[in-house]
Amino acid sequence: MLDLNASSRIVREFSEESLMEYVRCLTAGEIKTVIILGRVRSGKTTKLLRLIDCISDLGLRVGGVCQPENDGVYFARDLETAECRWIARRENDSVFFNPDTFDWAAQKIIHARKSGDVLAVDEIGRLESLGKGHLSAVMRPVKDEKIRLRLLAVRDDVLGDVCRFLPPVDGVVRV
């Protein structure tokens, strides 16, 4: 079993209910980071989308991107507009990435950081563990940032590597 506190600087584990209570108490100022943690194909995207619905029901504005998969093709979907673009596809043992979609997704992430209360990003995976992918858009300084919470879907096999690039993580929801 992964020791969250030792390897990742994670403070606490949330249930869905305790996360909603935590979100209700967030104030402007310091940005908190919560991870949705699970294995590949364990339901991280589904859990993230369910949490986004609950957070939106609290009257908070959620933006960012999620990456649903359909038959080996991964799409980046803007959480505000539902616009989708293919971001990666799996063929045999190889994965091909669309750099234009990563640029597009970075714009959506930056927009969400400037205009919303919560930034949600799925997925933080192998590319981000190498300091690539969505990581720069999630972490680089942004003038006039408004978000209070980063909600990040992270693969458990890269958690330790990803956490090297993140500020201390305030909590985790396991899938």
C-alpha positions in Angstrom: 0.0 0.0 0.0 1.3 3.5 -0.9 2.1 5.7 2.1 0.6 8.9 1.1 2.1 11.1 3.8 5.6 9.9 3.5 6.0 9.8 -0.3 3.7 12.6 -1.3 3.3 15.3 1.3 -0.5 14.6 1.4 -2.2 15.8 4.6 -5.5 13.9 4.7 -7.8 11.5 2.9 -11.3 12.6 2.0 -14.5 10.8 1.4 -16.8 12.5 -1.2 -18.9 13.9 1.6 -16.0 15.3 3.6 -14.5 16.8 0.5 -17.8 18.7 -0.1 -17.6 20.1 3.4 -14.0 21.1 2.9 -14.9 22.9 -0.4 -17.7 24.8 1.4 -15.2 26.2 3.8 -12.6 27.4 1.3 -11.9 31.1 1.2 -10.2 33.3 -1.3 -6.4 33.6 -1.0 -4.4 30.4 -0.6 -5.0 27.7 -3.3 -5.6 24.2 -2.0 -4.8 21.0 -4.0 -6.8 17.8 -3.8 -5.9 14.7 -5.8 -8.3 12.1 -7.1 -6.1 9.0 -6.9 -6.5 5.7 -8.7 -5.0 3.2 -11.1 -5.3 3.3 -14.8 -8.9 2.8 -15.8 -10.1 2.8 -12.2 -12.8 5.5 -12.6 -10.8 8.7 -11.9 -12.5 10.6 -14.7 -16.0 9.4 -13.6 -15.3 10.3 -9.9 -13.9 13.7 -11.0 -17.0 14.5 -13.0 -19.3 13.4 -10.2 -17.3 15.7 -7.8 -17.5 18.6 -10.3 -21.3 18.2 -10.4 -21.4 18.4 -6.5 -19.1 21.4 -6.4 -21.1 23.2 -9.1 -24.3 22.5 -7.0 -22.6 24.6 -4.2 -22.6 27.6 -6.6 -18.9 27.4 -7.4 -17.6 27.8 -11.0 -15.5 24.8 -12.2 -13.3 24.9 -15.2 -10.4 23.0 -16.8 -10.2 19.8 -18.8 -10.9 16.1 -18.5 -9.7 13.3 -20.8 -12.4 10.7 -21.4 -11.3 7.7 -23.4 -13.2 5.9 -26.2 -11.8 2.8 -27.9 -8.2 3.7 -27.4 -8.6 7.4 -28.3 -8.3 10.0 -25.5 -10.1 13.4 -25.8 -9.5 16.6 -24.0 -12.8 18.1 -23.1 -13.3 21.7 -21.9 -15.3 21.5 -18.7 -17.0 24.8 -19.4 -18.0 24.4 -23.0 -17.9 20.6 -23.5 -15.8 21.2 -26.7 -13.6 18.1 -27.3 -10.4 17.5 -29.3 -8.4 14.3 -29.5 -5.3 14.4 -27.4 -3.8 10.9 -27.6 -4.4 7.6 -29.2 -3.1 4.2 -28.4 -2.1 1.9 -31.3 -0.7 -1.5 -30.4 2.0 -0.8 -27.8 2.5 2.9 -28.8 0.8 6.1 -27.7 0.6 9.1 -30.1 0.0 12.6 -28.8 -1.5 15.7 -30.4 0.6 18.7 -29.4 -1.9 21.1 -30.8 -4.5 19.8 -28.3 -2.1 20.1 -25.4 -1.7 23.8 -26.4 -5.5 24.2 -26.6 -5.9 22.5 -23.3 -3.3 24.8 -21.7 -5.3 27.8 -22.8 -8.5 26.3 -21.3 -6.6 25.6 -18.0 -5.2 29.1 -17.8 -8.7 30.6 -18.6 -10.2 28.5 -15.8 -7.5 29.6 -13.3 -8.4 33.3 -14.1 -12.2 33.0 -14.2 -13.3 30.1 -11.9 -13.3 29.0 -8.3 -12.1 25.5 -9.0 -9.7 24.1 -11.5 -10.2 20.4 -12.4 -7.7 18.6 -14.6 -7.8 15.0 -15.7 -5.4 13.4 -16.2 -2.1 14.0 -14.5 -0.1 11.0 -15.6 3.1 9.8 -17.0 3.8 13.0 -19.1 3.2 15.2 -16.1 5.5 13.0 -14.0 8.2 14.1 -16.4 7.3 17.7 -16.0 5.4 17.8 -19.4 1.8 17.6 -20.5 -0.7 19.7 -18.5 1.8 20.4 -15.7 3.0 23.8 -16.9 -0.5 25.2 -17.4 -1.6 23.9 -14.0 1.5 25.2 -12.0 3.1 28.2 -13.8 2.3 31.6 -12.2 -0.8 33.3 -13.6 -1.6 36.9 -13.1 -5.1 37.5 -11.6 -5.6 33.9 -10.7 -9.0 33.4 -8.9 -9.2 29.7 -8.1 -9.4 28.4 -4.6 -8.9 24.7 -5.4 -7.0 22.5 -7.8 -8.8 19.2 -8.2 -6.4 16.9 -10.1 -7.0 13.3 -11.2 -3.6 11.5 -10.8 -2.5 8.0 -11.6 -1.3 6.2 -8.5 1.8 4.8 -10.3 3.2 8.3 -10.9 2.0 10.0 -7.7 5.5 10.4 -6.1 7.0 11.8 -9.3 4.1 14.2 -9.9 4.2 15.5 -6.3 7.7 16.7 -6.9 6.2 19.4 -9.1 3.2 20.3 -6.9 2.9 22.4 -3.8 2.0 20.3 -0.7 -1.2 18.4 -1.4 -4.0 19.1 1.1 -5.8 15.8 0.5 -6.7 12.8 -1.6 -9.9 11.1 -2.7 -9.2 7.5 -3.6 -11.0 5.7 -6.4 
